[in-house]
Amino acid sequence: MGQESLFPSKTYERPTLLFSIHNQYVELILNGKKDVELRRRFGSHGSGCRMLIYATQPIAAVVGHTQIENVDRLPIAELWSRYGKRASITKTDFMRYFDGVDEGCAILLAHPIRYAAPIRLDEMRSTHGLNAPQSYIVLREAHRDLIDHEQG
């Protein structure tokens, strides 16, 4: 049997991502009514990643997290037919968002958790050295306190 550390730490096999999401979609995700997040582009991150949810202004805080189950990159027409309803978006808004690109990404979400104590933007800046991302960012080891927030 190996020697155990006196200071156990959490380890993550997959990265943790911080996403900016408009407030009307944040509520739907946290209430389990929206289980697909759409993006024009998305890196090579995929299933197993944890996604921290930053609610845009006027809330301006990390309000919870969810798990990324899978990422599906598809032509726009197929993306709409497969995931439009689950993404809780109108076809007009969907087409406007994806205007000018041939394909997009459906990020399939599971197990949303709402934080009892959200992390406000001013705390993100002062404590974690982060601004609200334009779309999303990959968090680093330097952001461990933010990554571990409300993990028990």
Secondary structure, 3 states (H helix, E strand, C coil): CCCCCCCCCCCCCCCEEEEEECHHHHHHHHCCCCCEEEECCCCCCCCCCEEEEEECCCCCEEEEEEEEEEEEEEEHHHHHHHHCCCCCCCHHHHHHHCCCCCEEEEEEEEEEEEEEEEEEHHHHHHHHCCCCCCCEEECCHHHHHHHCCCCC
